[in-house]
Amino acid sequence: MEQVFDARRVEANRLKAWRAAKPGADFLLDLVAGEIADRLAVVERQFEQAVELHGVTGTVARAALATGKIDRMQRVESDAAFASVDTAITVAPLELPGLKDQSLNLVLSPLVAHLTNDTPGYFIQARRALKPDGLFLAAIPGSGTLAELRECLITAETEIYGGVSPRVIPFADVRDIGGLLQRAGFALPVVDQENYTVRYDTLFDLMADLRAMGMTNPLADRSTRPVSRAFFLRAAELYAERHSDPDGRIRATFSIIYVSGWAPHESQQKPLKPGSAKARLADALNTEEIKLKR
């Protein structure tokens, strides 16, 4: 299996960000927590046992508990330093959360699946951990995230060094994530995407926030060559030219893919067989049916 991410660097970045605890840097987790809680609140189900996978701050776990839909919540983290007083912590690696088969009713995965080298395996572990008719909810940064930053870094590096190296991680698109859900065996999969625009004074303020979120470059093949101050100044100049508002502040996009899927159960709705419809779609739309040539 190809190692896209350096797992040790991923963990080091997240732990460093947690210990620094920059006020306001967890705004993405706050947004995701609210969205996941809203989606959970409308599910007409009570979940006896839930787990939050590597949510760092526990914000998503607390928001989910506040819906009243969960009886017990457990958190899995990569380091005991992430523990808090309100929920139990189990220490396990990001790639292998160590969940027992059919032991849970709800699995929450906030902003972590995109950092796994074996993302299909991660989804399969989540599905196997669910009891029949259990629910998997995830928030995953998707394609479009930090697109402005990626563009400006590539342009600046090409101009100054005559080539590029990976500085922003790759992000999957909605179709990729939907395919992974189906491949993992989830029933009734739903995938949608929300785009959030965050504004900063300069590129350097954006990069400071990314460090505070633990989102600095963890790619296994990242360049270790030092870059000059001129490189970052040129990237900042390009960013201001191409992605700024009239007031001079720059825009950064975070595209979050929200995922839900159920462990299969006989009580769930099944798709109708082709040709089994009892009414014509053309009649429902009050339009003329046009038969296609075969």
DOKEDO-842183 format. One line per 8 residues: number of its first residue (from 0); for each residue z, x, y of N, C-alpha, C. Coordinates in pm, 1 decimal. Atoms other than C-alpha are relative to their C-alpha. Layout:
NUM	Z/X/Y/Z/X/Y/Z/X/Y; ...;
This chain:
0	0.0/84.1/-119.8/0.0/0.0/0.0/0.0/87.8/125.0; 9.1/-77.6/-123.0/-98.3/134.3/341.0/125.0/-18.7/85.1; -118.2/3.7/-85.8/197.7/221.8/560.6/-44.8/-0.7/146.1; 41.2/12.7/-140.3/96.2/89.8/902.0/114.7/39.4/91.8; -116.7/-24.2/-83.3/449.8/111.9/1039.2/92.7/102.3/-64.2; -104.5/-92.5/41.7/707.7/387.4/1017.0/130.8/-79.4/-1.3; -115.7/89.3/12.1/1000.4/181.0/884.2/123.9/58.1/66.8; -117.5/-61.7/-62.1/1260.5/431.4/1002.4/-6.2/-9.6/152.1;
8	13.9/9.4/-145.7/1120.2/424.5/1354.9/19.4/-145.4/45.9; -22.5/140.9/-32.5/1112.2/43.0/1353.8/148.9/-28.3/12.5; -144.3/24.9/-0.6/1482.1/35.4/1268.4/68.5/74.1/113.9; -60.5/-78.3/-108.1/1568.7/310.2/1515.9/-25.7/-66.2/135.5; 32.8/67.8/-126.2/1388.7/124.5/1796.7/87.0/-123.0/21.0; -76.7/123.7/-11.0/1568.2/-201.4/1723.7/148.3/28.7/24.2; -141.4/-33.9/-15.5/1910.5/-37.9/1694.5/27.7/58.4/137.6; -16.1/-58.9/-133.6/1863.5/161.7/2013.9/-1.3/-108.7/106.6;
16	7.3/109.2/-95.8/1764.7/-153.4/2201.3/126.7/-84.3/-2.6; -122.3/78.8/14.5/2066.0/-341.1/2064.7/118.4/68.5/68.9; -112.2/-73.6/-58.2/2307.0/-69.4/2173.2/-12.1/10.6/152.0; 19.1/-7.0/-144.5/2151.8/-44.1/2519.9/31.1/-133.7/66.4; -31.9/136.2/-45.5/2180.1/-423.2/2565.3/-34.6/-22.6/147.1; 44.3/22.5/-137.5/1975.5/-445.3/2885.5/1.8/-149.6/30.7; -6.9/143.3/-32.4/2053.9/-781.3/3052.4/-138.8/-59.7/23.2; 125.8/70.5/-18.2/1763.2/-1025.1/3028.3/-114.2/47.5/-87.2;
24	109.6/-54.4/79.4/1557.1/-810.4/2790.1/-27.6/-82.4/-125.4; 19.2/82.6/119.1/1601.0/-1064.4/2509.3/-61.9/-135.2/34.1; 56.1/128.4/-42.7/1407.3/-1333.8/2696.0/-95.2/-59.1/-103.6; 89.1/52.6/103.2/1149.7/-1360.2/2415.4/78.5/-67.1/-111.5; -83.9/62.4/102.4/1422.0/-1428.5/2160.6/56.7/-132.5/49.6; -50.2/125.7/-56.3/1563.8/-1693.3/2394.1/-107.2/-108.7/-6.0; 109.6/96.4/6.3/1222.1/-1862.2/2418.8/-23.3/-48.3/-143.1; 23.6/32.9/141.1/1172.3/-1847.6/2043.1/114.0/-84.4/-55.8;
32	-115.3/76.3/47.9/1524.5/-1975.4/1976.6/-9.8/-145.8/41.9; 13.8/136.7/-47.2/1464.3/-2281.8/2191.1/-110.8/-74.6/-71.1; 113.4/64.1/66.2/1127.2/-2352.6/2030.4/32.0/-32.5/-145.5; -34.4/24.3/140.0/1253.8/-2314.6/1674.1/104.4/-110.8/-11.6; -101.4/105.7/2.3/1557.9/-2530.9/1749.2/-62.1/-136.9/24.4; 67.9/127.6/-26.7/1333.4/-2802.4/1894.8/-75.9/-48.9/-122.7; 77.7/38.0/118.6/1114.1/-2799.6/1586.0/91.2/-40.4/-114.8; -95.2/33.4/106.2/1412.0/-2804.1/1354.0/67.0/-134.5/26.4;
40	-73.3/122.2/-35.7/1577.1/-3092.8/1542.8/-73.9/-126.9/-42.1; 76.6/121.0/33.3/1293.6/-3334.4/1460.3/-23.9/-14.1/-150.2; 14.0/9.9/145.4/1301.7/-3261.3/1087.0/110.9/-90.3/-54.5; -98.7/95.6/52.7/1473.7/-3551.1/912.1/55.8/51.3/-132.1; -54.7/-64.9/118.4/1662.8/-3331.1/673.3/126.1/75.4/39.4; -117.6/-83.4/-19.7/2002.7/-3164.0/642.4/-12.9/121.1/-91.8; 17.4/-123.1/76.0/1993.1/-2801.1/529.7/137.2/59.3/-32.1; -132.8/-47.1/41.1/2294.7/-2689.3/329.1/18.4/148.5/26.3;
48	-13.5/-145.0/-11.4/2229.4/-2315.2/329.0/-122.7/58.7/67.6; 109.6/-60.3/-75.6/2017.8/-2127.1/584.2/24.7/148.9/18.2; -11.7/-142.7/-28.6/1946.6/-1763.8/660.0/-92.6/34.8/115.9; 82.9/-57.4/-105.3/1816.6/-1582.7/967.7/-29.1/144.2/-38.8; 39.9/-133.5/41.9/1619.6/-1269.3/881.6/-22.3/90.5/120.6; 17.3/-107.6/-97.4/1666.0/-973.1/1116.4/-28.3/-51.9/141.1; 13.3/56.1/-133.4/1708.9/-1171.6/1436.1/68.1/81.6/107.6; -64.3/-97.6/-89.0/1902.1/-881.2/1596.9/122.0/-57.5/71.1;
56	-111.1/50.1/-81.3/2117.0/-1082.1/1839.9/67.9/-122.2/-60.3; -54.7/124.4/54.4/2174.5/-1394.3/1629.1/-26.7/-121.0/87.6; 29.4/109.1/-92.3/2038.9/-1605.8/1915.2/-68.2/-116.4/-69.9; 72.7/105.4/70.8/1801.7/-1797.6/1688.4/92.3/-71.8/-97.8; -94.9/61.2/92.6/2073.7/-1855.5/1428.9/92.7/-97.1/72.7; -90.9/86.5/-75.9/2308.0/-1999.1/1692.8/-70.6/-125.1/51.5; 74.6/115.0/-49.4/2039.4/-2222.9/1841.1/-29.8/-97.9/-112.9; 26.7/86.6/114.8/1950.8/-2354.1/1495.4/126.4/-74.7/-43.4;
64	-126.6/64.9/35.3/2315.0/-2424.1/1414.0/36.2/-111.0/97.5; -34.8/98.2/-103.3/2353.1/-2613.9/1741.5/-73.9/-131.9/-17.3; 71.1/125.5/24.3/2100.6/-2874.0/1619.6/79.5/-94.5/-88.8; -76.4/81.8/92.7/2356.7/-2997.8/1368.7/-70.0/-23.8/-132.2; 78.5/20.9/121.8/2094.8/-2975.7/1093.0/39.6/94.6/-113.7; -32.0/-104.9/96.2/2255.7/-2681.1/911.9/149.6/-0.3/-30.2; -141.1/-5.8/39.1/2580.9/-2668.3/714.2/54.5/142.3/5.0; -45.5/-139.5/5.7/2604.6/-2291.5/658.4/-115.4/92.4/37.9;
72	101.5/-96.0/-44.4/2420.5/-2001.1/819.8/43.1/141.5/-35.9; -21.7/-141.4/30.1/2393.9/-1643.7/697.5/-103.3/80.9/78.6; 94.4/-89.5/-66.2/2232.7/-1353.2/881.7/-22.3/124.2/-85.2; 35.2/-125.4/65.7/2049.7/-1061.6/720.6/-47.1/96.6/108.1; 36.3/-100.8/-98.9/2028.1/-745.1/931.9/-11.7/136.0/-68.3; 22.2/-131.8/58.1/1924.5/-386.2/871.1/118.3/93.5/19.9; -113.7/-85.8/-29.8/2250.6/-244.2/1008.6/120.7/-87.6/32.6; -122.2/76.5/-26.5/2609.5/-366.7/1023.1/32.4/-7.3/149.0;
80	-24.5/1.3/-144.7/2605.6/-288.9/1397.5/-44.6/-130.6/64.0; 50.5/126.0/-55.0/2418.4/-618.0/1451.4/94.2/-117.5/-26.3; -91.5/108.9/36.9/2715.9/-820.9/1326.3/58.3/-66.9/123.6; -69.2/75.8/-104.3/2878.3/-1090.9/1538.7/110.6/-81.0/-65.2; -118.4/66.3/54.7/3191.3/-1299.3/1498.8/-30.5/-138.1/-55.7; 22.8/139.9/34.8/3020.6/-1634.4/1440.2/-72.2/-21.6/-132.4; 70.9/16.6/126.6/2810.6/-1571.2/1126.3/17.0/123.3/-87.0; -10.8/-110.4/94.3/2828.7/-1358.1/814.3/-126.8/84.4/3.0;
88	113.1/-93.9/-0.3/2605.6/-1050.9/791.6/-16.2/60.8/-138.4; 35.4/-76.2/118.4/2430.2/-910.9/487.7/-94.3/110.9/43.7; 83.1/-113.7/-40.1/2280.2/-564.2/530.8/-109.0/21.9/-104.7; 114.0/-20.6/88.8/1930.8/-523.5/383.4/-118.2/46.7/82.8; 116.6/-48.6/-74.5/1604.3/-351.0/480.4/-88.5/-115.1/46.5; 88.9/101.1/-55.3/1352.6/-541.7/688.1/-102.8/-46.1/-102.5; 105.0/34.5/96.6/1087.5/-529.0/415.7/53.9/-72.1/-122.5; -58.6/56.1/122.0/1325.6/-629.6/134.2/133.8/-64.4/33.3;
96	-125.2/63.6/-42.3/1583.3/-880.8/261.3/94.2/-35.0/-114.2; -90.1/17.8/113.3/1722.9/-919.4/-90.8/46.3/-142.7/-21.6; -36.4/140.5/16.0/1718.8/-1299.6/-106.4/-12.7/-41.8/-146.4; 4.4/48.2/137.6/1799.0/-1461.8/-440.4/-96.6/-117.5/-10.9; 95.1/108.9/21.1/1538.1/-1694.4/-585.3/69.5/-136.2/5.9; -45.5/139.1/-9.6/1588.7/-2063.8/-500.8/148.4/-9.9/37.3; -139.5/-0.3/-42.9/1914.9/-1996.5/-319.1/20.4/-62.4/137.6; -9.5/42.6/-139.0/1835.0/-2135.9/25.9/-79.6/-128.2/24.8;
104	74.3/118.9/-42.5/1720.7/-2453.9/196.0/-84.6/26.1/124.1; 68.8/-29.7/-124.5/1601.5/-2290.8/517.7/-0.3/151.1/23.4; 14.3/-141.4/-34.0/1469.4/-1942.7/605.8/-60.7/9.3/139.4; 47.2/-21.3/-136.8/1428.8/-1840.4/971.5/-40.0/146.4/17.5; 49.6/-136.7/-20.2/1222.0/-1535.2/1062.6/-46.7/14.6/144.2; 37.2/-8.8/-141.2/1224.0/-1463.7/1438.8/-47.3/139.3/43.1; 56.3/-120.8/-60.8/991.6/-1194.4/1577.8/22.4/125.7/-83.2; -19.7/-117.1/85.8/1007.7/-961.0/1279.6/-111.9/17.7/-102.2;
112	98.8/-10.1/107.9/731.1/-1039.4/1025.7/-117.4/89.9/37.0; 113.5/-82.1/-43.1/469.8/-855.2/1235.6/24.7/149.1/-17.3; -34.2/-141.4/17.1/652.4/-526.6/1170.7/9.1/41.0/-146.4; -6.9/-30.6/143.4/629.6/-543.3/791.1/-131.1/60.7/-48.0; 119.8/-58.7/58.8/388.8/-323.5/599.1/-60.4/-91.0/-105.9; 46.3/93.1/103.4/368.1/-577.5/316.9/31.4/-142.5/45.1; -26.7/133.9/-53.2/349.8/-902.6/512.5/-22.7/-109.0/-104.6; 11.7/100.6/106.7/210.2/-1104.6/216.6/123.3/-2.8/-90.0;
120	-119.3/-6.4/83.4/504.1/-981.9/7.8/121.7/-58.2/69.1; -111.0/55.0/-78.5/745.9/-1075.2/286.7/-2.3/-152.5/-5.3; 13.0/145.9/6.9/612.1/-1432.2/290.8/34.1/-51.0/-140.4; -28.1/41.6/137.9/631.3/-1452.9/-87.5/149.9/3.8/-27.8; -145.1/-6.5/16.9/996.0/-1339.6/-82.4/68.8/-120.6/63.9; -58.4/115.6/-68.5/1075.6/-1613.6/168.8/-21.7/-127.4/-80.3; 28.4/121.7/77.3/904.8/-1881.4/-41.7/82.2/-4.6/-129.1; -77.1/-2.2/125.1/1077.1/-1769.8/-363.5/148.6/-23.8/24.2;
128	-142.2/18.7/-31.1/1415.9/-1774.4/-190.7/35.3/-145.6/26.1; -25.3/140.1/-33.7/1376.2/-2142.4/-103.7/12.4/-86.8/-124.6; -5.9/104.6/101.2/1488.0/-2423.5/-324.4/-118.8/-93.5/19.9; 109.8/94.9/-18.6/1220.0/-2688.6/-388.8/23.4/-88.6/122.3; -3.6/76.9/-123.8/1144.6/-2870.2/-61.7/81.5/69.8/108.8; -63.4/-77.3/-105.7/1308.9/-2590.9/140.5/-102.3/40.2/104.9; 87.3/-21.7/-114.7/1166.3/-2494.2/477.9/4.7/144.8/49.5; 14.0/-133.1/-60.4/1040.3/-2163.7/619.9/-50.7/-17.6/142.4;
136	40.8/3.1/-140.1/1023.2/-2130.9/999.6/-5.3/142.9/52.1; 15.6/-135.9/-50.2/890.9/-1815.2/1163.9/-66.2/-1.3/137.2; 67.5/-25.5/-126.9/789.4/-1689.7/1506.0/-53.1/142.1/-7.3; 65.8/-128.5/22.4/539.7/-1403.3/1496.1/-89.3/34.0/119.4; 93.1/-39.9/-105.6/379.5/-1217.7/1787.9/-141.0/12.8/-56.5; 136.1/3.3/51.1/5.8/-1272.2/1747.7/-99.6/66.8/92.6; 106.7/-62.2/-77.1/-326.3/-1150.1/1877.4/-0.5/-54.6/142.1; -11.4/35.4/-140.9/-336.6/-1154.3/2255.0/125.2/56.1/62.0;
144	-123.3/-59.9/-50.4/12.0/-1009.0/2284.2/-27.0/139.5/56.5; 14.0/-128.7/-69.3/12.1/-720.5/2532.9/-145.0/47.6/6.5; 142.0/-36.1/-5.4/-368.0/-733.2/2549.3/-31.7/77.3/127.3; 25.1/-68.9/-126.5/-361.4/-622.5/2912.4/45.0/145.9/-6.9; -52.6/-135.7/13.2/-146.4/-319.3/2835.2/-88.7/83.9/-90.6; 86.2/-72.6/93.7/-362.7/-220.1/2538.3/-128.7/44.5/69.9; 126.4/-29.5/-68.6/-679.5/-237.0/2749.7/14.8/114.6/99.5; -17.0/-101.7/-104.1/-541.5/-25.4/3032.8/37.1/136.0/-59.0;
152	-34.4/-127.0/64.5/-391.4/241.0/2804.2/-123.1/64.0/-63.0; 122.4/-52.4/62.3/-721.2/274.9/2615.9/-92.8/58.6/105.5; 90.0/-48.0/-105.2/-921.3/307.2/2936.0/50.8/129.9/61.2; -57.2/-119.3/-61.7/-684.0/561.3/3089.9/-9.4/120.0/-93.5; 3.0/-111.6/94.3/-668.3/773.0/2774.0/-142.4/49.9/-22.1; 139.7/-40.2/14.5/-1046.0/770.5/2736.4/-45.9/82.0/119.4; 38.7/-72.1/-121.0/-1093.2/880.1/3096.3/58.6/141.0/5.0; -70.9/-126.5/-19.4/-837.8/1160.6/3084.4/-16.5/95.5/-117.9;
160	1.2/-85.6/118.8/-852.7/1285.5/2723.8/-127.9/-9.9/-82.6; 126.1/11.9/72.8/-1194.5/1169.8/2604.6/11.7/-65.9/-134.7; -20.2/70.8/126.9/-1050.8/968.4/2312.2/124.3/-84.7/8.6; -116.4/89.4/-1.4/-783.3/720.5/2215.6/81.5/17.3/-126.9; -89.9/6.0/113.9/-484.9/697.3/1984.2/74.2/-132.7/7.2; -64.8/131.4/-2.2/-298.5/379.4/1880.1/133.7/4.2/74.1; -122.5/4.4/-80.5/-29.9/296.4/2137.1/61.7/-138.8/4.7; -51.0/137.2/11.0/4.5/-81.6/2096.2/-30.6/-47.7/-140.8;
168	17.4/36.9/140.4/53.4/-223.0/1747.5/-102.7/-112.5/-14.8; 92.0/111.4/23.9/-206.1/-455.8/1591.9/77.7/-129.6/-25.1; -62.8/129.8/20.2/-122.8/-826.6/1592.9/-97.4/-91.4/-74.1; 83.6/90.7/78.0/-253.6/-1087.5/1347.7/-37.0/-122.6/82.3; 35.6/123.9/-67.7/-435.8/-1401.9/1458.6/48.0/-119.6/-82.0; -51.3/122.0/61.8/-354.7/-1762.3/1371.5/-58.3/-20.4/-138.9; 63.3/21.1/131.0/-606.2/-1778.5/1085.8/56.8/93.0/-105.6; -59.4/-94.9/95.3/-463.3/-1464.8/923.5/135.5/-50.7/-49.4;
176	-133.6/46.8/36.7/-111.4/-1608.9/931.6/-9.0/-125.0/-86.9; 17.8/119.7/83.0/-229.2/-1944.8/796.5/-41.9/35.5/-141.4; 42.3/-44.2/132.9/-402.0/-1765.4/509.8/114.0/60.2/-79.7; -114.8/-58.8/68.2/-83.7/-1572.4/429.3/95.8/-107.7/-50.6; -85.4/111.2/44.3/115.7/-1896.8/412.3/-53.2/-61.4/-128.7; 60.3/59.7/119.1/-128.2/-2044.3/162.4/6.6/96.1/-118.4; -4.3/-100.8/106.3/-144.0/-1721.2/-35.3/139.6/11.0/-60.5; -137.3/-9.9/48.6/236.1/-1717.6/-61.7/44.7/-124.2/-76.5;
184	-32.7/119.8/76.6/232.7/-2067.8/-211.8/76.2/-106.0/75.8; -68.2/103.0/-78.0/377.4/-2270.5/75.4/-81.3/-128.7/1.7; 62.9/131.8/-11.3/303.7/-2642.2/86.1/8.5/-47.7/144.3; 1.0/62.1/-133.0/217.8/-2839.1/401.8/13.8/102.9/112.3; -14.0/-103.8/-103.6/166.2/-2526.1/615.1/-48.8/-48.7/136.4; 38.8/30.3/-138.0/150.9/-2565.7/992.5/11.9/128.6/81.3; 1.5/-121.1/-81.2/55.4/-2283.3/1229.4/-56.3/-34.0/137.4; 52.9/17.5/-135.1/17.2/-2297.3/1607.1/46.0/116.0/87.3;
192	-24.7/-115.9/-84.7/29.8/-2055.7/1896.6/32.3/-42.8/142.4; -37.9/21.4/-139.1/200.6/-2054.4/2236.3/-14.3/131.8/76.1; 16.2/-118.9/-82.9/109.2/-1810.6/2512.7/98.5/-2.6/116.2; -95.8/-12.5/-109.0/374.6/-1690.8/2755.3/-45.5/114.5/90.7; 35.7/-103.2/-96.5/289.7/-1499.0/3072.4/124.8/42.6/75.5; -117.1/-56.9/-67.2/558.7/-1269.7/3211.5/-51.0/95.1/108.0; 47.0/-81.7/-112.1/521.2/-1097.2/3548.2/98.5/113.8/29.0; -78.3/-119.6/-30.1/639.8/-748.8/3644.8/-49.3/61.1/129.6;
200	40.9/-71.1/-120.3/634.9/-534.9/3955.6/-104.6/107.2/-32.2; 92.7/-107.3/37.1/459.7/-247.0/3777.8/-5.3/13.2/-151.9; 8.9/-31.2/142.9/348.9/-123.8/3436.5/128.1/66.5/-49.3; -120.0/-72.1/42.3/660.0/94.6/3427.8/117.0/-96.5/-25.0; -103.1/101.7/24.9/885.4/-212.9/3452.8/-26.5/-72.1/-131.8; 36.5/60.2/128.3/695.1/-371.7/3163.4/40.2/91.4/-114.5; -31.1/-93.7/107.5/734.8/-59.1/2951.6/150.7/15.6/-18.7; -146.5/-6.4/11.2/1107.2/-45.9/3029.8/52.4/-120.2/-77.4;
208	-39.9/119.4/74.1/1141.0/-403.6/2902.1/-36.6/12.1/-147.8; 41.4/-16.6/139.6/946.3/-319.2/2585.6/96.1/93.1/-74.3; -99.6/-88.4/62.4/1185.4/-30.5/2516.2/130.0/-77.5/-24.4; -125.4/75.4/12.0/1479.6/-264.6/2576.8/-8.4/-108.4/-106.4; 19.9/98.0/107.9/1329.7/-510.2/2324.3/-18.3/67.7/-135.8; 25.2/-71.4/124.9/1283.7/-238.3/2062.4/-145.3/-4.3/-40.7; 142.0/17.1/29.0/905.8/-277.0/2090.5/-82.3/123.4/34.3; 78.1/-121.0/-20.0/807.8/85.2/2150.6/-75.0/34.8/-128.7;
216	98.4/-24.8/104.7/535.1/229.0/1928.6/62.0/49.4/-131.4; -52.2/-44.3/129.4/644.3/239.7/1559.5/-110.2/30.1/-101.2; 110.4/-20.3/92.7/298.8/306.2/1410.6/13.8/133.2/-72.8; -13.2/-121.0/81.3/292.8/558.3/1128.3/-96.7/109.2/46.2; 98.7/-99.8/-42.9/-20.6/727.0/1267.1/-5.3/14.6/151.4; -3.4/-15.6/-145.6/86.6/724.6/1629.9/-16.8/147.8/36.3; 20.1/-136.7/-47.0/-6.1/1032.4/1829.0/133.6/59.0/44.0; -121.1/-70.2/-44.4/271.2/1287.1/1879.1/-32.1/99.2/112.2;
224	40.4/-90.0/-108.5/73.3/1473.2/2144.1/61.2/-47.7/131.4; -54.3/41.3/-130.0/256.4/1469.8/2478.1/-112.9/-38.2/95.1; 98.7/39.9/-100.3/69.6/1290.9/2755.7/55.7/29.7/138.6; -39.9/-38.9/-134.7/75.0/1377.6/3121.2/44.9/-120.7/81.9; -39.2/104.3/-93.2/227.9/1182.9/3405.2/-123.3/-68.2/58.7; 124.3/54.7/-54.6/-127.5/1137.3/3531.6/-54.9/-113.1/-86.5; 46.4/104.7/91.6/-207.5/929.8/3221.4/66.7/-133.6/32.3; -70.8/124.6/-27.4/61.4/671.7/3294.1/-27.9/-50.8/141.7;
232	32.7/42.9/-136.0/-15.0/668.3/3665.8/-137.3/-66.2/3.8; 133.5/61.1/4.7/-381.3/597.5/3589.6/5.1/-135.3/-70.1; -13.6/127.9/69.6/-287.0/323.7/3341.3/63.1/-104.3/91.5; -64.6/92.0/-93.4/-59.4/167.5/3603.3/-97.3/-44.8/108.5; 99.7/33.2/-101.7/-339.8/182.7/3859.4/-100.9/-100.8/-53.5; 95.3/91.5/62.7/-583.7/12.9/3621.3/61.9/-138.3/-19.7; -70.1/127.3/23.6/-326.7/-253.8/3533.5/8.1/-79.4/131.2; -12.1/67.4/-128.9/-269.2/-334.2/3902.7/-135.1/-51.1/49.1;
240	133.1/41.4/-43.1/-644.8/-351.9/3965.9/-50.4/-121.1/-78.3; 63.6/98.7/87.1/-729.4/-575.1/3669.5/85.7/-122.9/-31.1; -85.6/108.1/50.1/-425.8/-791.2/3594.7/116.2/-30.2/94.5; -106.7/30.3/-95.3/-231.2/-854.0/3913.5/-29.9/-131.2/72.0; 10.6/121.3/-79.7/-167.2/-1169.7/4114.8/-10.8/37.3/147.9; 12.7/-30.1/-143.6/-220.7/-1199.7/4491.5/122.6/67.9/61.3; -121.0/-62.5/-55.0/141.1/-1094.4/4549.6/21.1/142.7/-50.8; -7.7/-137.5/47.4/76.0/-765.2/4368.0/70.4/17.1/-132.8;
248	-68.9/-12.7/128.8/279.5/-838.0/4056.0/-100.8/-12.0/-114.5; 91.7/-1.4/113.2/113.1/-776.2/3719.4/43.6/-101.3/-105.5; -24.1/98.9/104.9/84.1/-1016.9/3425.2/-1.0/67.4/-137.6; -2.0/-45.4/139.3/177.2/-948.1/3062.6/4.1/-123.0/-89.5; 8.7/115.4/90.1/86.7/-1189.7/2783.4/75.1/26.8/-130.0; -64.6/-1.2/131.9/304.4/-1259.8/2480.0/-45.3/-126.8/-71.2; 52.2/113.5/77.1/128.8/-1484.7/2225.3/82.0/-13.1/-128.0; -89.1/18.0/115.3/375.3/-1623.5/1971.6/-56.6/-106.2/-93.1;
256	46.4/93.1/103.5/255.2/-1785.5/1649.3/122.5/-61.1/-67.5; -109.5/71.7/64.9/493.6/-2050.8/1518.3/-48.3/-54.0/-134.4; 38.4/25.4/138.5/487.8/-2107.8/1144.8/102.3/-89.4/-67.3; -89.4/75.1/87.7/631.0/-2369.8/914.1/-70.0/-23.6/-133.4; 52.9/24.9/133.6/584.6/-2409.6/541.6/113.7/-40.1/-92.5; -101.7/53.8/91.0/767.5/-2585.5/260.5/-18.0/56.0/-140.3; 7.4/-31.1/142.5/853.7/-2475.5/-89.6/-46.3/-125.6/-72.6; 57.3/119.0/63.2/655.7/-2708.5/-314.6/104.9/-86.8/-69.6;
264	-86.4/97.6/66.1/824.6/-3024.5/-442.2/-83.3/-123.3/-31.3; 80.8/113.3/44.7/690.9/-3328.0/-627.8/2.2/-117.0/98.2; -11.1/111.4/-94.3/805.6/-3563.5/-349.6/-90.8/14.9/122.3; 79.0/-24.2/-119.9/577.0/-3405.3/-89.5/-135.2/-68.8/-6.6; 130.7/62.0/-7.7/257.0/-3567.7/28.5/-106.1/92.3/-58.0; 111.0/-74.7/56.0/-57.0/-3461.3/-153.0/-129.2/-41.9/68.8; 127.7/37.8/-60.6/-407.5/-3448.6/-5.7/-77.1/-95.1/-91.2; 80.0/93.9/77.4/-636.3/-3732.0/-113.8/-119.3/70.8/-63.1;
272	116.1/-57.1/65.1/-916.0/-3655.1/-355.5/-125.5/-31.8/81.3; 124.4/27.7/-71.6/-1262.6/-3623.8/-199.9/-65.9/-127.5/-51.3; 66.1/123.5/38.3/-1439.8/-3961.1/-197.0/92.8/-116.2/-26.0; -96.1/106.9/31.7/-1120.4/-4164.2/-236.7/30.8/-90.1/119.7; -27.5/81.4/-118.8/-1119.7/-4305.7/118.9/-48.0/-143.0/-18.6; 33.8/141.7/12.1/-1126.8/-4687.0/141.6/-61.4/-55.8/128.1; 59.9/43.0/-126.4/-1258.8/-4702.6/499.2/-89.5/111.7/52.3; 94.5/-95.6/-54.2/-1546.1/-4535.3/681.6/50.6/51.7/134.0;
280	-41.3/-58.9/-126.5/-1464.3/-4292.0/962.2/-85.0/-54.2/114.6; 88.9/51.4/-103.8/-1766.5/-4420.7/1154.7/47.5/-135.8/51.2; -51.5/130.3/-42.0/-1617.4/-4770.7/1156.9/123.2/15.8/88.0; -122.4/-20.3/-78.0/-1283.7/-4642.1/1285.8/-31.7/50.8/139.8; 38.1/-55.5/-130.0/-1460.2/-4455.0/1567.0/-100.1/-89.0/73.9; 96.0/93.1/-59.6/-1696.6/-4748.3/1635.6/-128.0/72.2/40.5; 121.9/-74.8/-26.8/-2000.5/-4523.6/1609.3/-91.9/-9.9/-119.8; 99.1/7.4/107.0/-2312.0/-4490.3/1396.2/12.5/119.9/-91.9;
288	-8.4/-108.3/96.9/-2295.4/-4285.9/1078.4/-137.4/63.9/-16.2; 125.7/-73.5/19.9/-2561.9/-4017.3/1051.5/11.7/81.7/-126.4; -6.0/-71.0/127.2/-2625.6/-3896.8/700.3/-77.7/131.1/10.6; 63.7/-130.1/-4.6/-2704.8/-3528.3/667.7/-96.2/15.9/-117.5; 93.4/-27.0/107.8/-3004.3/-3413.5/466.8/60.8/99.4/-97.8; -50.8/-90.9/102.6/-2918.2/-3245.5/141.4/-105.8/105.6/-33.1;
